[in-house]
Amino acid sequence: MDYAASREEALARIAQAQDLDALEKLRVEFLGKQGSISGLLKTLGGMSPEERQSTGPQIHALREAVSDALAARKEALEGAALDAQLARETIDLSLPAPDMPRGTIHPVSQVMDELAEIFADLGFAVATGPEIEDDWHNFTALNIPESHPARAMHDTFYFPDKDAEGRAMLLRTHTSPVQIRAMLQQGAPIRIIAPGRVYRSDSDATHTPMFHQVEGLVIDKGITLGHLKWTLETFLKAFFEREDIVLRLRPSYFPFTEPSVEVDVGFAIVNGKRVLGGSGDAPGHGWMELLGSGMVNRKVIEAGGLDPDQWQGFAFGVGVDRLAMLKYGMDDLRAFFDGDVRWLQHYGFSPLDVPTLSAGVGVRP
């Protein structure tokens, strides 16, 4: 038998196969159980040692050549099929965008960006910290004693296990622990805001178990209550985009500030709704409690690793969700977490609407 001629014929037929189906038929014809080359291999058992020694290498060489040719042709056909598929399934990137945007920025995210833009202009950096906090950072370092109501189980979500140092673990009740961590890590002077999620066991139209808060902290030399009032006035005027914002500071008590003040903002009743702006003492006006603030307590400065005789500072905290409700006319905090697409389409912001002081931090899409 002329094995060389059989090899050339088989390779030629394999090279002419036009698709994978035709190639598979050739594989079965040559190498299948009843295939011609498989049949040649079966004849080796009946040959004499001399015949097997001379004929065996030729049969094996034929089988190897055909197998290699089948594999190469299969790879070529599969590559050609893939190229054809990619050519058919091209995407026209020049197609116009949808008439209606399909995604919106949540009002909380929008307000977070607005706050960062405003305070960045005032020289504040944004600081973050863990949401699972330990008892010392969340309470003790902030001068909140063991008997303080904020430590009660009905206000705070505690974990059953303690950390390696034996401290109770909890979901932070405010972002104030970030102030302690920032002082310990960065020292002074320091000027930061700390926005983020906080957790308390409460739920109604104006409270949810998880909400958003932003804390502000300034530590430097010669800081006074006047610096606090100017900072808050500048911030609120920029945020609400009104120059007639009037603040009233009322004495209050917070464990981590001394003196402590509640900050009220004046409003007017317009068409039955509260509109911020103007003095709350004028006829048809009133005062609305907005945030808490004060001069950082000496014990808190000490807990942050600083000398309270050398460094002073002020701090403030306000609910981000509450700011969004006041600015954009929302009346139920629970809707913030419902995930209702209709609500997001109404109150949401365009992903391309980046807050800037020059264009207006609260420009709607």
MARLOZA-827334 format. One record per residue (C-alpha): residue in three letters; chain; x, y, z. Coordinates in steps of 0.1 Angstrom, whole numbers, plus 5000, padded with zeros to 4 digits. Layout:
<bapas>
   aa  ch     X     Y     Z
  Ala   A     X     Y     Z
...
</bapas>
This chain:
<bapas>
   aa  ch     X     Y     Z
  Met   A  5000  5000  5000
  Asp   A  5013  5035  4992
  Tyr   A  5010  5052  5025
  Ala   A  5025  5085  5012
  Ala   A  4998  5087  4986
  Ser   A  4971  5080  5012
  Arg   A  4986  5107  5033
  Glu   A  4985  5133  5005
  Glu   A  4949  5125  4996
  Ala   A  4937  5127  5032
  Leu   A  4955  5160  5038
  Ala   A  4940  5175  5006
  Arg   A  4905  5165  5015
  Ile   A  4909  5180  5050
  Ala   A  4922  5212  5036
  Gln   A  4891  5215  5013
  Ala   A  4866  5210  5042
  Gln   A  4843  5241  5042
  Asp   A  4828  5238  5077
  Leu   A  4830  5220  5110
  Asp   A  4803  5194  5100
  Ala   A  4823  5184  5069
  Leu   A  4855  5182  5089
  Glu   A  4838  5160  5115
  Lys   A  4827  5135  5088
  Leu   A  4863  5133  5076
  Arg   A  4875  5126  5111
  Val   A  4851  5097  5115
  Glu   A  4860  5085  5080
  Phe   A  4897  5084  5089
  Leu   A  4900  5080  5126
  Gly   A  4866  5067  5138
  Lys   A  4862  5031  5151
  Gln   A  4854  5019  5115
  Gly   A  4878  5045  5099
  Ser   A  4903  5036  5072
  Ile   A  4934  5045  5093
  Ser   A  4919  5029  5124
  Gly   A  4916  4997  5102
  Leu   A  4952  4999  5092
  Leu   A  4962  5001  5129
  Lys   A  4942  4969  5136
  Thr   A  4962  4950  5110
  Leu   A  4994  4955  5130
  Gly   A  4985  4926  5153
  Gly   A  4985  4900  5125
  Met   A  5018  4910  5110
  Ser   A  5052  4893  5116
  Pro   A  5077  4912  5137
  Glu   A  5096  4921  5106
  Glu   A  5065  4935  5088
  Arg   A  5054  4953  5119
  Gln   A  5088  4969  5122
  Ser   A  5088  4982  5087
  Thr   A  5051  4990  5082
  Gly   A  5041  5002  5118
  Pro   A  5060  5035  5116
  Gln   A  5044  5044  5083
  Ile   A  5009  5037  5096
  His   A  5016  5057  5128
  Ala   A  5031  5086  5108
  Leu   A  4999  5086  5086
  Arg   A  4977  5087  5117
  Glu   A  4997  5115  5133
  Ala   A  4997  5136  5101
  Val   A  4959  5133  5097
  Ser   A  4953  5141  5133
  Asp   A  4974  5172  5132
  Ala   A  4957  5183  5099
  Leu   A  4923  5179  5114
  Ala   A  4932  5199  5145
  Ala   A  4947  5227  5125
  Arg   A  4917  5229  5101
  Lys   A  4893  5229  5130
  Glu   A  4911  5258  5146
  Ala   A  4910  5277  5114
  Leu   A  4873  5271  5108
  Glu   A  4864  5281  5144
  Gly   A  4885  5313  5141
  Ala   A  4867  5322  5108
  Ala   A  4833  5315  5124
  Leu   A  4842  5338  5154
  Asp   A  4854  5366  5131
  Ala   A  4821  5363  5111
  Gln   A  4801  5365  5143
  Leu   A  4820  5395  5156
  Ala   A  4814  5412  5122
  Arg   A  4777  5406  5124
  Glu   A  4773  5417  5161
  Thr   A  4790  5451  5160
  Ile   A  4776  5479  5182
  Asp   A  4770  5513  5166
  Leu   A  4784  5537  5193
  Ser   A  4770  5566  5174
  Leu   A  4734  5558  5183
  Pro   A  4717  5586  5202
  Ala   A  4712  5583  5239
  Pro   A  4677  5574  5252
  Asp   A  4652  5602  5253
  Met   A  4646  5595  5291
  Pro   A  4676  5590  5314
  Arg   A  4673  5555  5329
  Gly   A  4693  5562  5361
  Thr   A  4692  5590  5387
  Ile   A  4714  5601  5416
  His   A  4697  5596  5450
  Pro   A  4690  5629  5468
  Val   A  4711  5618  5497
  Ser   A  4741  5612  5474
  Gln   A  4734  5646  5457
  Val   A  4734  5664  5491
  Met   A  4766  5646  5501
  Asp   A  4782  5659  5470
  Glu   A  4768  5694  5476
  Leu   A  4782  5694  5512
  Ala   A  4816  5682  5500
  Glu   A  4817  5710  5474
  Ile   A  4808  5737  5498
  Phe   A  4831  5727  5526
  Ala   A  4860  5721  5502
  Asp   A  4857  5757  5493
  Leu   A  4860  5765  5530
  Gly   A  4892  5744  5533
  Phe   A  4876  5713  5548
  Ala   A  4887  5678  5539
  Val   A  4864  5648  5539
  Ala   A  4872  5621  5565
  Thr   A  4856  5587  5569
  Gly   A  4856  5560  5596
  Pro   A  4842  5525  5603
  Glu   A  4804  5520  5607
  Ile   A  4810  5492  5631
  Glu   A  4826  5510  5660
  Asp   A  4838  5503  5695
  Asp   A  4824  5517  5727
  Trp   A  4854  5538  5734
  His   A  4854  5558  5701
  Asn   A  4816  5561  5699
  Phe   A  4810  5571  5736
  Thr   A  4838  5573  5761
  Ala   A  4862  5594  5741
  Leu   A  4834  5618  5733
  Asn   A  4828  5624  5771
  Ile   A  4796  5603  5772
  Pro   A  4795  5587  5806
  Glu   A  4782  5552  5813
  Ser   A  4749  5566  5827
  His   A  4741  5587  5796
  Pro   A  4708  5578  5779
  Ala   A  4725  5575  5745
  Arg   A  4741  5543  5757
  Ala   A  4708  5526  5764
  Met   A  4700  5495  5745
  His   A  4668  5510  5730
  Asp   A  4689  5537  5713
  Thr   A  4720  5517  5702
  Phe   A  4725  5486  5682
  Tyr   A  4750  5465  5701
  Phe   A  4768  5434  5689
  Pro   A  4769  5403  5713
  Asp   A  4807  5400  5710
  Lys   A  4835  5423  5722
  Asp   A  4867  5433  5705
  Ala   A  4902  5420  5713
  Glu   A  4905  5447  5740
  Gly   A  4872  5437  5757
  Arg   A  4853  5468  5744
  Ala   A  4817  5465  5734
  Met   A  4810  5467  5696
  Leu   A  4781  5486  5681
  Leu   A  4768  5503  5650
  Arg   A  4779  5539  5653
  Thr   A  4752  5562  5665
  His   A  4768  5593  5650
  Thr   A  4799  5601  5628
  Ser   A  4816  5619  5658
  Pro   A  4840  5589  5663
  Val   A  4856  5600  5630
  Gln   A  4866  5632  5649
  Ile   A  4885  5612  5675
  Arg   A  4902  5590  5649
  Ala   A  4912  5621  5628
  Met   A  4927  5638  5658
  Leu   A  4946  5607  5668
  Gln   A  4959  5601  5633
  Gln   A  4965  5636  5620
  Gly   A  4970  5658  5651
  Ala   A  4963  5695  5648
  Pro   A  4954  5718  5632
  Ile   A  4926  5700  5616
  Arg   A  4895  5710  5595
  Ile   A  4873  5681  5584
  Ile   A  4837  5670  5577
  Ala   A  4827  5634  5583
  Pro   A  4796  5624  5563
  Gly   A  4783  5589  5565
  Arg   A  4756  5564  5576
  Val   A  4746  5561  5613
  Tyr   A  4723  5538  5632
  Arg   A  4698  5543  5660
  Ser   A  4668  5522  5671
  Asp   A  4640  5546  5660
  Ser   A  4615  5546  5631
  Asp   A  4587  5570  5621
  Ala   A  4580  5596  5594
  Thr   A  4611  5617  5605
  His   A  4633  5589  5619
  Thr   A  4647  5557  5605
  Pro   A  4670  5530  5620
  Met   A  4697  5540  5595
  Phe   A  4701  5576  5584
  His   A  4729  5599  5572
  Gln   A  4748  5625  5591
  Val   A  4776  5649  5585
  Glu   A  4798  5661  5613
  Gly   A  4822  5691  5611
  Leu   A  4853  5696  5632
  Val   A  4878  5724  5634
  Ile   A  4908  5723  5658
  Asp   A  4933  5751  5658
  Lys   A  4947  5779  5680
  Gly   A  4924  5808  5690
  Ile   A  4892  5792  5677
  Thr   A  4860  5809  5691
  Leu   A  4822  5806  5689
  Gly   A  4823  5834  5664
  His   A  4842  5812  5639
  Leu   A  4815  5785  5644
  Lys   A  4786  5809  5637
  Trp   A  4803  5823  5606
  Thr   A  4811  5788  5592
  Leu   A  4775  5777  5597
  Glu   A  4760  5808  5582
  Thr   A  4783  5806  5551
  Phe   A  4775  5769  5547
  Leu   A  4737  5772  5550
  Lys   A  4736  5802  5527
  Ala   A  4755  5783  5500
  Phe   A  4735  5751  5505
  Phe   A  4701  5767  5504
  Glu   A  4713  5792  5479
  Arg   A  4697  5821  5497
  Glu   A  4714  5852  5512
  Asp   A  4686  5859  5537
  Ile   A  4694  5828  5559
  Val   A  4693  5840  5596
  Leu   A  4705  5818  5624
  Arg   A  4697  5818  5661
  Leu   A  4720  5801  5686
  Arg   A  4703  5787  5717
  Pro   A  4722  5773  5747
  Ser   A  4720  5736  5750
  Tyr   A  4739  5705  5763
  Phe   A  4759  5679  5745
  Pro   A  4785  5659  5763
  Phe   A  4812  5664  5737
  Thr   A  4809  5703  5734
  Glu   A  4811  5731  5760
  Pro   A  4795  5755  5756
  Ser   A  4769  5738  5734
  Val   A  4743  5755  5712
  Glu   A  4713  5745  5691
  Val   A  4711  5762  5658
  Asp   A  4678  5775  5646
  Val   A  4671  5789  5612
  Gly   A  4644  5814  5604
  Phe   A  4616  5805  5580
  Ala   A  4584  5821  5566
  Ile   A  4550  5805  5558
  Val   A  4544  5807  5521
  Asn   A  4512  5790  5507
  Gly   A  4510  5769  5538
  Lys   A  4546  5757  5536
  Arg   A  4577  5766  5555
  Val   A  4603  5784  5533
  Leu   A  4637  5790  5549
  Gly   A  4649  5826  5550
  Gly   A  4643  5858  5569
  Ser   A  4642  5865  5607
  Gly   A  4621  5841  5626
  Asp   A  4609  5869  5648
  Ala   A  4591  5888  5620
  Pro   A  4553  5885  5616
  Gly   A  4544  5853  5598
  His   A  4578  5838  5604
  Gly   A  4592  5813  5629
  Trp   A  4623  5794  5640
  Met   A  4632  5758  5630
  Glu   A  4657  5737  5649
  Leu   A  4683  5725  5624
  Leu   A  4715  5712  5640
  Gly   A  4736  5710  5671
  Ser   A  4770  5724  5676
  Gly   A  4794  5739  5701
  Met   A  4830  5743  5713
  Val   A  4848  5710  5716
  Asn   A  4850  5698  5752
  Arg   A  4884  5698  5768
  Lys   A  4880  5661  5776
  Val   A  4874  5653  5739
  Ile   A  4905  5672  5728
  Glu   A  4925  5652  5754
  Ala   A  4910  5619  5742
  Gly   A  4922  5630  5707
  Gly   A  4958  5632  5720
  Leu   A  4960  5670  5720
  Asp   A  4966  5696  5747
  Pro   A  4934  5715  5754
  Asp   A  4954  5745  5768
  Gln   A  4971  5749  5734
  Trp   A  4943  5738  5710
  Gln   A  4906  5748  5708
  Gly   A  4879  5740  5683
  Phe   A  4843  5737  5673
  Ala   A  4821  5709  5661
  Phe   A  4787  5706  5646
  Gly   A  4764  5678  5633
  Val   A  4734  5678  5610
  Gly   A  4713  5651  5594
  Val   A  4719  5648  5556
  Asp   A  4684  5634  5550
  Arg   A  4669  5663  5569
  Leu   A  4688  5688  5548
  Ala   A  4675  5670  5516
  Met   A  4640  5671  5529
  Leu   A  4641  5708  5537
  Lys   A  4658  5718  5504
  Tyr   A  4638  5696  5480
  Gly   A  4604  5695  5497
  Met   A  4601  5660  5509
  Asp   A  4578  5652  5538
  Asp   A  4585  5615  5547
  Leu   A  4620  5602  5555
  Arg   A  4609  5566  5550
  Ala   A  4606  5572  5513
  Phe   A  4643  5576  5511
  Phe   A  4648  5539  5517
  Asp   A  4618  5524  5498
  Gly   A  4636  5521  5465
  Asp   A  4605  5534  5446
  Val   A  4616  5541  5411
  Arg   A  4588  5567  5407
  Trp   A  4601  5586  5437
  Leu   A  4636  5585  5424
  Gln   A  4625  5597  5390
  His   A  4607  5627  5407
  Tyr   A  4634  5637  5432
  Gly   A  4665  5621  5416
  Phe   A  4693  5640  5399
  Ser   A  4710  5636  5366
  Pro   A  4743  5617  5368
  Leu   A  4759  5645  5349
  Asp   A  4746  5672  5373
  Val   A  4778  5677  5394
  Pro   A  4774  5703  5421
  Thr   A  4796  5733  5417
  Leu   A  4796  5766  5435
  Ser   A  4798  5786  5403
  Ala   A  4768  5768  5386
  Gly   A  4748  5763  5418
  Val   A  4752  5733  5441
  Gly   A  4715  5724  5439
  Val   A  4707  5728  5402
  Arg   A  4680  5704  5392
  Pro   A  4682  5683  5359
</bapas>
